[in-house]
Amino acid sequence: MMDYMNMDDRSIGMFWVVSYTMAQAACETVMNWLTSAGVAELLPGTNPQSNERLTVMREVSPLPISLISGFSINLCLKLVVQMEESMLSGQVVPNIAMVETYARLLLIAPHSVFRSTLSAALTQRNQNTLNKPGASLLVLEILNYRLLALYRYQGKSKHLMYEVTKMLSILKAKRGDHRIFRLAENLCMNLILSLRDFFVVKKEGKGPTEFTETLNRITITTLAIIIKTRGIAEADHLHYLQTMLEQILATSQHSWSEKTLRYFPAILRDALIGRIDKRGLAIKAWQQALTQRNQNTLNKPGASLLVLEILNYRLLALYRYQGKSKHLMYEVTKMLSILKAKRGDHRIFRLAENLCMNLILSLRDFFVVKKEGKGPTEFTETLNRITITTLAIIIKTRGIAEADHLHYLQTMLEQILATSQHSWSEKTLRYFPAILRDALIGRIDKRGLAIKAWQQVHHMTYSLH
């Protein structure tokens, strides 16, 4: 087997001649190299005094560009077809050398890129390729990271955009690998942003767009830039533009503010102004679906434990940074109320309580215990005490910004004290703000009664045994 990494100029020249005279034999030789395990080499051992030799395998490397640049067109086409069949069949995982050689072939010999190459993989074999996650992932990675510049140079960005849009519509309809979907969306995003001439969203021009919400927004922005900088060259484009806006706005939930629309061309501004922002409705629908799934998750101890560990140890800082601590606190409170009502894994309960504790302590603005503001609190005894302490710190350091907060505070104290057994000593209450001190002073400590009741139950259980 030939070692293509150690060929001199004479050997390279002879192989070029073979590529013109015996393309099939040259193709088989190259494919044997790319599918092999590597080249065996003999290296001297660790002891220089002995004649010991070590046999090592050097991994296969992609063909150098200096060699590929002299291949005949016939050999290039044969290699591309065979490499595609090998990489996209899904039977074996292709090595990096073959993938890189394939990309180099298309970059050096772009005359063949739109004939029997990756375009065929995106059109004729689209459905078959998408049924193999590894193959579709490989296709999108090659397009994103190696061949995107070639498609731009050849002026084939629109054609590729239409093919990737079809892939997106198939991927949206089924649950699968999110990496594939995000790679396809990222590729389409780069293609749309690289367009400099007027374009239509759908090649056939009928039906609503198959773009995602992100791509719909980017399309509108790109159209605004094109019209603003280059204008509308042909009268037909006005008709296409109106149709395209209807297609995009039929599926898009996004709206644009007046401040943004001020910079849009008049024809786009008139179509987009006054749109109702439907994102709130979409978020509510998602939250309802999440709430319904919440109960199912709690019925699986392993799943709920994993969710709470991720939130506690990895995503808590993100929720704080995004200002979503209150919303997460309400969701975890619902979990706590469900967990309190049934006997289960104490690890899940303690993780939920610990998460809620960290969220309450991180709040810097006034908050209410229950989102809907009705009924007694669903907090545990520990969380009730931490809530009172946090409220005292917030009122003491930041004050009460709005008059409505006084009403909410009174309601919240009633909710907490209705379920709390704890009382605060006069020494502690001395440091509390007056509005909290007046509500908490003189409370009877019910913890002793609760402990006595627990001891009686424990004694009765012990007697029965």
Helices and strands as residue ranges (DSSP letters): G 4-6, H 9-21, H 23-35, E 39-44, E 53-58, H 65-68, H 73-88, H 96-108, G 110-112, H 118-123, H 126-130, H 133-142, I 143-147, H 148-154, H 157-172, H 178-194, H 213-230, H 236-251, H 258-261, H 266-272, H 279-298, H 301-310, I 311-315, H 316-321, H 325-340, H 346-362, H 381-398, H 404-419, H 426-429, H 434-440, H 447-464
